Amino acid sequence: MSDIDLRRIVEKSVAGGQTLMTTLEDIRKRIVLKRYSITKIQQAPVSSDEALQRLNDWIEAATAGSAVENLAARFTAPGYRQPASSVPLEIIAAAIFGPLRDLIGGAISESYGSAKGISAADRARELAKAERELLELECAEEAIIRHAEQCGIDVLRRIDADPRAVLCSGEFLK
């Protein structure tokens, strides 16, 4: 074998190794970006309608209690007891029910600006899709690592690699 043939073999080998490592780096970048997108989905605010419904539910729960009746009973009972110095939240909420809803509801609406929240159903659907795509990327990474190992190239696995990908059957990765 001539020196030229040996150089070509070495060049092909180096090029193959570089392609392998470049592909692995690309997949690892995509894994990081997919994890970031999952975090963004998890942290996205709920839809404005859902936030306002939560406010309405809270106000209804706060004003539906018997705190107002209990306070009124203090004044009508034969043995008068002066109310405590701190007024329960339920009484304040009942007293300013409408303005409280308008005030907090307005702040909720303003906080969204032009941004849109995400409904619980959409959040679950988007998370499931993103997590499925992440697992596919993790499996592709593992397939490359196993191929490299078969070729005698040691490649370190990421410490946060998904165990489902690392431990899955080689047949599944093909």
Backbone bond lengths (Angstrom), bond angles and torsions (degrees), N, CA, C in turn:
res aa  C-N    CA-C-N  psi(-1)  N-CA   C-N-CA  omega(-1)  CA-C   N-CA-C  phi
1 M - - - 1.449 - - 1.527 107.84 -
2 S 1.305 116.19 134.93 1.459 119.97 -176.87 1.522 111.05 -85.13
3 D 1.320 113.95 168.71 1.465 120.13 178.21 1.521 111.39 -62.30
4 I 1.344 116.88 -34.61 1.463 121.26 -179.42 1.533 109.84 -66.17
5 D 1.326 117.33 -42.23 1.465 121.06 178.16 1.520 111.06 -63.49
6 L 1.325 116.10 -41.35 1.473 119.59 179.19 1.521 111.02 -64.47
7 R 1.325 116.81 -39.75 1.469 120.03 178.82 1.521 110.52 -63.15
8 R 1.328 116.30 -42.61 1.469 119.56 179.35 1.533 110.75 -62.35
9 I 1.307 116.13 -40.97 1.465 120.10 178.31 1.520 110.07 -62.60
10 V 1.316 115.96 -44.78 1.468 120.56 179.21 1.519 109.78 -64.52
11 E 1.319 117.64 -43.45 1.465 121.00 -179.87 1.528 111.07 -62.42
12 K 1.340 116.72 -42.93 1.465 120.71 177.82 1.523 110.59 -63.15
13 S 1.306 115.65 -41.24 1.453 120.79 -179.53 1.524 110.61 -64.79
14 V 1.324 116.48 -45.57 1.464 121.21 178.97 1.525 109.95 -64.00
15 A 1.340 116.75 -43.81 1.463 120.28 179.75 1.521 110.70 -62.80
16 G 1.333 116.50 -41.40 1.466 120.15 178.03 1.511 111.73 -63.13
17 G 1.321 117.09 -41.93 1.463 121.20 178.23 1.520 111.47 -65.47
18 Q 1.348 116.18 -39.67 1.464 119.46 178.70 1.527 110.64 -66.18
19 T 1.338 116.38 -40.43 1.461 119.97 178.65 1.528 109.88 -62.70
20 L 1.309 115.80 -43.58 1.459 121.03 179.15 1.525 110.40 -59.54
21 M 1.316 116.85 -48.37 1.463 120.49 -177.46 1.526 111.32 -69.50
22 T 1.341 116.82 -36.33 1.462 119.77 177.87 1.524 110.43 -64.83
23 T 1.326 115.96 -43.06 1.466 120.28 178.08 1.522 110.55 -63.01
24 L 1.311 116.74 -42.92 1.466 120.96 179.16 1.532 110.71 -63.13
25 E 1.322 117.05 -43.01 1.468 120.64 177.95 1.521 110.91 -62.97
26 D 1.332 116.11 -40.33 1.466 120.11 179.31 1.527 110.50 -62.72
27 I 1.298 117.34 -45.43 1.469 120.58 179.26 1.518 110.33 -64.08
28 R 1.309 116.99 -40.70 1.473 119.36 179.63 1.526 111.24 -64.81
29 K 1.331 117.52 -36.67 1.470 120.53 175.47 1.525 109.93 -63.54
30 R 1.322 115.76 -43.50 1.459 120.19 179.89 1.529 110.96 -64.22
31 I 1.327 117.54 -34.17 1.468 121.39 176.44 1.527 109.88 -63.89
32 V 1.327 116.65 -45.15 1.468 120.46 178.87 1.528 110.39 -61.15
33 L 1.333 116.47 -44.61 1.464 120.07 -179.85 1.531 111.52 -65.75
34 K 1.319 117.39 -37.71 1.466 120.42 179.51 1.526 109.80 -67.71
35 R 1.323 117.24 -39.51 1.474 119.85 177.04 1.525 110.50 -63.35
36 Y 1.320 115.57 -38.66 1.470 119.98 177.62 1.530 109.92 -63.47
37 S 1.334 116.87 -43.01 1.466 119.22 -179.92 1.528 110.98 -65.21
38 I 1.320 117.22 -35.07 1.469 120.44 176.35 1.528 109.93 -63.71
39 T 1.325 116.61 -43.04 1.464 120.58 177.83 1.526 110.86 -61.66
40 K 1.333 116.61 -41.44 1.467 119.99 179.00 1.527 110.90 -63.24
41 I 1.326 117.31 -40.49 1.466 120.70 178.40 1.528 109.80 -64.41
42 Q 1.330 116.56 -43.63 1.460 120.58 -179.24 1.526 112.08 -63.96
43 Q 1.332 116.73 -33.48 1.456 120.56 -175.79 1.525 113.51 -95.76
44 A 1.325 117.46 -2.78 1.461 120.17 179.85 1.524 109.66 -63.25
45 P 1.327 117.21 141.77 1.465 118.59 179.86 1.527 110.64 -67.13
46 V 1.314 114.64 156.36 1.461 119.17 175.88 1.527 107.84 -68.62
47 S 1.311 117.18 167.32 1.461 120.18 178.57 1.525 109.53 -63.74
48 S 1.309 115.55 155.46 1.460 120.64 -179.85 1.527 110.69 -60.06
49 D 1.318 116.25 -40.04 1.477 119.78 178.60 1.527 110.89 -61.23
50 E 1.328 116.17 -42.21 1.463 119.62 -179.87 1.529 110.83 -66.21
51 A 1.333 117.11 -39.61 1.465 120.75 178.72 1.528 110.53 -63.66
52 L 1.322 116.36 -43.38 1.463 119.72 179.45 1.528 111.07 -67.70
53 Q 1.327 116.85 -34.86 1.470 119.70 176.58 1.525 110.45 -65.79
54 R 1.325 116.72 -38.27 1.473 119.90 176.27 1.522 110.82 -61.66
55 L 1.345 115.71 -41.32 1.468 120.04 177.92 1.523 110.22 -62.13
56 N 1.326 116.85 -46.75 1.468 120.40 179.74 1.528 111.07 -61.29
57 D 1.317 116.43 -42.15 1.471 120.20 178.96 1.523 110.67 -61.91
58 W 1.333 116.80 -41.54 1.459 120.31 -179.55 1.526 110.85 -65.69
59 I 1.333 116.34 -45.15 1.468 119.55 -179.43 1.524 110.35 -63.61
60 E 1.331 116.85 -42.02 1.471 119.84 178.61 1.522 110.82 -62.78
61 A 1.316 116.92 -42.16 1.467 120.15 179.68 1.526 110.31 -66.29
62 A 1.336 116.44 -39.41 1.467 119.92 -177.85 1.521 111.51 -69.43
63 T 1.331 116.84 -35.74 1.465 119.18 -176.64 1.520 112.63 -91.39
64 A 1.319 117.64 -13.18 1.464 120.22 -178.41 1.517 112.35 -80.58
65 G 1.309 116.81 -15.18 1.455 120.29 -176.84 1.522 112.06 -68.05
66 S 1.280 114.95 172.30 1.469 120.04 -177.50 1.531 111.83 -94.15
67 A 1.330 116.98 16.18 1.465 119.69 -177.97 1.524 111.70 -61.80
68 V 1.332 116.46 -39.72 1.465 119.64 -179.76 1.524 109.65 -65.40
69 E 1.337 116.58 -45.57 1.468 120.13 179.67 1.530 111.04 -63.50
70 N 1.325 116.25 -40.03 1.467 119.63 178.84 1.521 111.45 -63.91
71 L 1.319 116.52 -39.26 1.466 119.79 178.75 1.534 109.82 -67.53
72 A 1.330 116.35 -42.82 1.469 119.73 178.83 1.524 110.81 -61.98
73 A 1.325 117.05 -35.96 1.464 121.22 -179.27 1.521 111.20 -63.62
74 R 1.320 117.69 -27.42 1.465 120.14 177.52 1.527 111.16 -61.82
75 F 1.334 115.95 -34.31 1.459 119.60 -176.94 1.527 112.37 -83.17
76 T 1.319 116.59 -23.95 1.471 119.04 -177.47 1.529 112.53 -96.94
77 A 1.298 117.54 -12.78 1.467 120.36 -178.26 1.518 110.04 -72.04
78 P 1.349 116.84 147.43 1.464 120.05 179.50 1.530 112.60 -60.74
79 G 1.331 116.30 -35.78 1.462 118.68 178.78 1.525 108.61 -98.98
80 Y 1.344 116.57 93.33 1.462 121.87 -174.25 1.525 111.20 -66.64
81 R 1.327 114.91 132.30 1.469 121.31 171.47 1.516 107.46 -124.05
82 Q 1.288 114.62 128.09 1.464 118.84 -179.54 1.535 109.06 -68.05
83 P 1.354 117.94 137.67 1.467 120.78 178.80 1.522 110.85 -61.27
84 A 1.309 114.20 151.92 1.468 119.83 177.93 1.523 109.46 -61.85
85 S 1.322 115.08 158.59 1.463 118.50 -176.95 1.522 112.15 -68.93
86 S 1.318 117.57 -27.08 1.461 118.86 177.91 1.530 108.81 -95.21
87 V 1.296 115.57 127.00 1.458 120.97 -178.08 1.525 108.23 -88.02
88 P 1.323 117.71 130.68 1.465 119.67 -179.20 1.530 112.13 -60.06
89 L 1.296 115.26 148.06 1.460 122.38 -179.66 1.520 111.73 -56.28
90 E 1.320 116.15 -36.37 1.457 120.16 -178.13 1.526 111.42 -61.03
91 I 1.318 116.10 -37.94 1.464 120.14 -178.58 1.521 110.27 -70.62
92 I 1.318 116.32 -41.74 1.461 119.69 177.74 1.526 109.67 -62.64
93 A 1.336 116.70 -45.72 1.455 120.71 179.83 1.526 110.76 -60.95
94 A 1.339 117.69 -41.39 1.458 120.69 179.91 1.524 111.12 -66.08
95 A 1.322 116.56 -37.08 1.465 120.62 -177.51 1.528 112.04 -69.66
96 I 1.306 116.44 -35.50 1.469 118.76 -176.18 1.531 110.95 -121.04
97 F 1.314 115.69 38.27 1.461 123.91 -175.32 1.537 112.23 -48.22
98 G 1.309 118.11 -58.15 1.474 122.42 -177.13 1.524 112.92 -64.61
99 P 1.330 117.72 -54.40 1.470 118.64 -179.66 1.537 113.12 -60.83
100 L 1.351 115.83 -34.41 1.465 119.24 178.99 1.526 110.34 -64.38
101 R 1.327 116.15 -44.96 1.464 120.59 178.34 1.524 110.24 -61.75
102 D 1.331 117.19 -43.72 1.464 120.43 -179.59 1.529 111.41 -65.08
103 L 1.340 115.89 -42.43 1.464 120.52 -178.45 1.526 111.79 -63.96
104 I 1.329 116.75 -53.23 1.465 120.25 -177.58 1.528 110.24 -71.76
105 G 1.334 117.14 -38.44 1.463 120.54 177.53 1.520 111.48 -60.96
106 G 1.316 116.77 -40.10 1.468 120.72 177.15 1.522 111.78 -64.61
107 A 1.336 115.82 -41.35 1.472 119.72 178.32 1.530 110.74 -64.71
108 I 1.328 116.50 -38.19 1.465 120.15 177.76 1.523 109.54 -63.56
109 S 1.317 117.36 -47.94 1.459 120.93 -179.03 1.529 111.47 -61.65
110 E 1.324 116.82 -42.65 1.469 120.94 178.79 1.519 111.85 -63.74
111 S 1.330 116.99 -35.99 1.464 119.58 -177.12 1.524 112.07 -65.60
112 Y 1.326 117.33 -23.81 1.462 120.17 179.03 1.520 111.37 -80.27
113 G 1.333 117.57 -32.48 1.452 119.71 -177.66 1.517 109.65 54.25
114 S 1.331 116.61 -126.78 1.470 120.34 178.26 1.528 111.19 -92.26
115 A 1.334 116.47 -5.58 1.468 120.05 -179.30 1.528 109.59 -74.07
116 K 1.310 114.63 153.51 1.459 119.98 177.17 1.514 108.33 -114.76
117 G 1.291 115.51 143.47 1.451 120.38 174.30 1.516 109.51 -84.70
118 I 1.303 115.37 -175.39 1.461 120.51 -178.14 1.522 108.53 -128.25
119 S 1.316 115.80 133.75 1.463 119.28 -179.40 1.525 109.29 -72.11
120 A 1.310 115.76 161.95 1.464 120.33 -179.03 1.527 110.69 -62.14
121 A 1.319 117.42 -39.43 1.473 120.65 179.67 1.526 111.16 -66.56
122 D 1.341 116.07 -43.78 1.471 119.20 178.51 1.520 111.30 -65.28
123 R 1.339 116.28 -38.99 1.461 120.42 178.89 1.531 110.25 -60.85
124 A 1.328 116.18 -46.57 1.468 120.16 -179.53 1.524 111.02 -62.86
125 R 1.336 116.87 -42.02 1.461 121.17 -179.79 1.536 111.06 -65.64
126 E 1.335 116.58 -45.84 1.466 120.26 -179.68 1.525 111.56 -66.21
127 L 1.331 116.97 -39.09 1.465 119.93 177.82 1.526 111.19 -64.06
128 A 1.321 116.66 -43.47 1.467 120.23 179.95 1.527 110.08 -61.52
129 K 1.326 116.79 -43.08 1.469 120.67 179.93 1.529 110.56 -64.92
130 A 1.328 117.12 -46.74 1.463 121.10 -178.83 1.529 111.22 -64.57
131 E 1.310 117.57 -39.41 1.468 120.77 179.46 1.531 111.09 -68.88
132 R 1.329 116.48 -35.15 1.468 120.37 176.05 1.539 110.12 -65.66
133 E 1.334 116.32 -43.56 1.467 120.62 178.20 1.524 110.86 -64.51
134 L 1.326 116.91 -37.90 1.460 120.75 177.94 1.523 110.52 -62.89
135 L 1.320 117.31 -43.97 1.463 120.22 178.88 1.533 110.79 -63.40
136 E 1.324 117.17 -37.73 1.465 120.07 176.70 1.528 110.78 -62.09
137 L 1.333 116.60 -41.64 1.470 120.38 177.46 1.525 110.59 -64.48
138 E 1.312 116.45 -42.86 1.470 120.72 179.58 1.530 110.55 -62.07
139 C 1.328 116.64 -39.85 1.476 120.41 178.41 1.524 111.08 -67.60
140 A 1.325 117.24 -38.62 1.464 120.48 177.10 1.528 110.14 -63.48
141 E 1.324 116.22 -41.76 1.463 120.25 177.21 1.527 110.24 -60.59
142 E 1.311 116.84 -45.62 1.462 120.54 -179.33 1.523 111.11 -64.08
143 A 1.312 117.49 -37.77 1.473 120.60 177.88 1.523 110.62 -62.00
144 I 1.323 117.17 -41.50 1.470 120.98 178.35 1.521 110.27 -65.69
145 I 1.313 116.85 -42.89 1.462 120.55 -179.95 1.527 110.35 -62.19
146 R 1.319 116.42 -44.53 1.476 118.93 179.57 1.523 111.74 -65.11
147 H 1.329 116.70 -38.07 1.466 119.71 177.39 1.534 110.01 -63.75
148 A 1.316 116.04 -42.74 1.467 120.05 178.75 1.523 110.40 -62.11
149 E 1.325 116.42 -41.98 1.468 120.05 178.86 1.529 111.27 -62.68
150 Q 1.322 116.74 -38.59 1.462 120.55 177.35 1.526 111.31 -64.27
151 C 1.326 115.76 -28.80 1.463 120.88 178.90 1.532 111.62 -87.38
152 G 1.312 117.04 1.12 1.455 120.80 178.41 1.519 114.33 88.45
153 I 1.328 117.49 13.45 1.465 121.69 -179.90 1.521 108.38 -101.28
154 D 1.314 116.16 124.07 1.466 120.52 177.63 1.521 109.13 -84.01
155 V 1.314 115.47 125.66 1.460 121.68 177.37 1.518 107.37 -127.85
156 L 1.304 115.69 127.59 1.469 119.47 178.77 1.519 110.47 -76.39
157 R 1.308 115.15 138.02 1.459 120.16 174.66 1.527 108.17 -83.30
158 R 1.314 114.68 151.62 1.463 119.20 175.72 1.523 108.45 -68.64
159 I 1.308 115.94 144.92 1.466 120.17 -179.17 1.529 110.81 -65.62
160 D 1.339 116.38 -26.10 1.464 119.64 -178.83 1.530 112.40 -101.35
161 A 1.339 116.65 20.33 1.460 119.72 178.44 1.526 109.96 -61.60
162 D 1.307 115.45 142.81 1.462 121.11 -179.10 1.527 109.54 -67.56
163 P 1.324 118.02 122.36 1.472 121.10 -179.59 1.529 112.84 -58.74
164 R 1.335 116.96 -29.21 1.468 119.01 178.67 1.523 110.67 -62.93
165 A 1.329 117.27 -35.20 1.461 120.91 179.48 1.526 109.88 -77.71
166 V 1.322 116.90 -43.91 1.470 121.21 -177.48 1.530 110.93 -63.63
167 L 1.305 117.49 -37.04 1.459 121.00 -174.84 1.526 114.15 -97.31
168 C 1.325 117.88 1.30 1.466 118.37 -175.91 1.518 111.30 -74.89
169 S 1.305 114.38 160.76 1.456 122.45 -178.39 1.528 111.02 -62.56
170 G 1.321 115.40 142.62 1.458 119.56 177.22 1.503 112.00 -63.29
171 E 1.321 118.02 -29.35 1.465 122.07 178.12 1.520 110.33 -64.58
172 F 1.318 116.68 -36.65 1.460 121.00 -179.85 1.524 111.18 -67.03
173 L 1.316 116.38 -33.55 1.466 120.43 -176.27 1.527 113.59 -76.76
174 K 1.307 116.69 -15.75 1.477 118.92 -176.93 1.504 111.97 -75.23
